[in-house]
Amino acid sequence: MPAEGLLLAAGAGRRMGGPKALIELAGEPLVRRALRVLVEGGCTPSTVVLGAEAERVRPLVPGGTAVVLASDWAEGMGASLRAGLAALAARAPAPEAVVVHLVDLPGVTPAAVARLAALAAPGALARAAYAGHPAHPVLLGRDHWAAVAARARGDAGARGYLKGHPDLVLVECGDVASPDDVDTPEQLARARGAS
């Protein structure tokens, strides 16, 4: 069974001046772009977690995408990850694995997602790497969801669980993607110049 996609897009984007999900790059809102990357990388169906200004972001979400609201989104990425994993775990049947992607990573490509999705299995644990440095996206097999959720706090997401985990596989993606995020207007300007 292929991996499904989980997009975390609930943040307020304080340093950006507003939710990054709403920002357009090459005429496409980042939330729609990130979901397209997941789908084109083989992760269907996909789920998106919303929070800040969810009523403005929801109309940008393509049909067929499940929407989860993280009521405690202001706590940070950990809250979004917990909400998304809980929604997926409650489904019957739950997917074997999920590729977790972040809305503010426009340099992540379908090719990078596909490399991780190819490893999908209940016990899988993989992370994209760029020149050997771990980054995003991340593949979480269903067997790890409860433990990941238990440790997901603040803005750390799954970082604490993944760091040093003996089952973690790094998947080099530097030849097909970039890990650069857009947290500030300056970073967004650079991304717009590169696109």
PyMOL commands that set and color helices and strands:
alter all, ss='L'
color gray80, all
select helices_A, chain A and resi 20-22+30-40+54-60+73-75+77-89+110-117+142-151+159-162+185-194
alter helices_A, ss='H'
color red, helices_A
select strands_A, chain A and resi 4-8+24-25+28-29+46-50+66-69+97-102+125-130+133-141+169-172
alter strands_A, ss='S'
color yellow, strands_A
deselect
rebuild
show_as cartoon
